[in-house]
């Protein structure tokens, strides 16, 4: 349904308050293959099979299986809805000449972090073990913000390289190309 990550040199219109400056914007979103329609079809197909088997057992006198089948479908519905809510999360990283702005949109909440670009640093921390993901951190003046938690390792590494090119190291502001 969505591309997951928008990488590359994207010249987007500057947000309000940044007039005429060149701006780079990265919109990060988790990969979510289910649409509301396909989610309903998925749950309906699983429910049909589950209640079909439960009905066969209920006809043979094992009627207590019906509440458990209903509970199973209710839990599946809850899990699919939770997954789809997570799929609506977005992170937007906007890099201008003077600042790096990170906005998180997720459900009811929205977080906003602003770092001065000249004093910011991009770090990709290696995972403590092979089973854990790496962490992509933007930091400045003792504050840090992790981005791209839901990205794959390759996407996170690619984003880290691109952000390092645009943000630079502390006390360095490369051209926004």
N, C-alpha and C positions, 0 to 999 in steps of 0.2 A: 504494500500500500504506500509506504513512504520510502525514500531512498536511504534512510539511515544516517548518512553523513553527507554534508555538502562541503567538499574540499576544493581547493584550487583558488586561483585569483578571481574573486568575485567582487566587482565594483558595484556596490549597492548604494541606493540613495542615502545620504547622511541622515542620522536621526536628528530630531529637533535639538537645537542648541549647538550643532556642529555644522556651520554654514560653509559650503564650498570646499571643505577639506576632503581629501581622498580617504575613503573608509573601506576596510575589509571586514566582511561579516561571514561567520561560520554558523550555520544552523545545524545543531546536532539533535538527532532523534533516534530512539530505539527502533529496531526493525520489528514490524508488526504485520504479519501476513493476514490476520483475520480482520475482516470488515464486520460491522454489526450484522449484516445479512448472512455472511458465511458462518459467523458465530452461532446465530440462531439455527441454521441448518445443521451445524455440527452437533449442537446440544440436542436438537430434535431427533437426529439419526441415532445418537447414543441412547436417548430416552426410549425410542421405539424398540430398539433391541433389548434394552434392560427390562422394560415393562412387558415385552413379549415373553421373555424367559420367565419373569416373575409371575405372569398370568398363567403360564403352563404349570408352574409349581402350585399356584393358588388353586387351580382347578383340581389338582390331585390332593388337596387338603392341607397344603403347607402355606396357608394364608399369611403367617407372620413375615414371610419374605417381602410382601408388598410395602410395608413401611420402610424397610431397609433399602429397597429399590428407590423409593421416593427420596430418602435421605441421600443416597448416592447421587442422584440427579441434582438435588439441591446444592450439594457440595461442589459438583462439577460446574454448575451455573455460577456459583460464587467465585470459583477459581478463574473461570473464563472472564468474568466481569472485572476481577482484580487485575488480571493480565492485560486486559484492554485499557483499563485506566492507566496502568504503567506505560502502555504504548502511547499515551497522549502527552507524556513528558517531553519537554523541549529545553535545550540549552542554546542560547545565542551568545556568541563571542563576537563583539564588535571592537575592532582595532582602528583607532584614529591616530593622528600625529601625536596627540598628547595623552591619550588614555586607552586602557583596555577595560571594556565593560562586559561583565558576565551576567546574563539574565537567565534565571531558571523558571520555567513555567511548568507547573505540575498540578493538575486538579484544581483545588481551591487556593493553593499557595503560590506565591511568586517571590523569588529572592533576587537581589540585585547587588552586585559587587563591582566597585570601580577601583582600578589600580592605575597609578601614573605609569605610562608606558616607559618612560626613560629609566625608571627605577625597578621595573618588573623583571622577573626571571621565570623561565619555563623549565620545569624539571620533570623528567620521566623516571619515577622511582621503580627499580626492578622489584619483582615480586619476591616475598620472603621464601616461598616454596614454589615448585612448578605448578601446583594446582591453583594458586592464587593469581589474580590479574595484576598487571602493573598499575601504577597510579600516576596520572598526569596532573601536575600541580602548577598553578600560577601563583607566584608570591611576590610580595613587596612590603617593605616596612614592617616586617614581623607578622603580616597577615597572609593567609594562604587560602586558595580555593581550588578544590579538585573538580576537574571537568572530564566529561566523557566516560563516566563509570559504566555505562551500558554499551560502549563500543567494543568491538572485537580487538584483539591485540594488534593486528595489522592496521586497523583503522586508527587506533590510539597512537601507534608509532608514527604513522603518516601525519596525523594531526600535530603531534609534537614537533616533527621536523618543520612543518609549515609555520607553526606558531613561533618556533625559534628563529626562523628566517624573518618573520615580520616584527616580532617583539625585540629580538636581540638579547644581549646580556645586560646586566645591571650597568648603568651609565653608558648605554649604547642605544641609539635609536636608528636602525637602518631605514632606508627609504621604503615606503609602502608601494611595492611594485606588483 
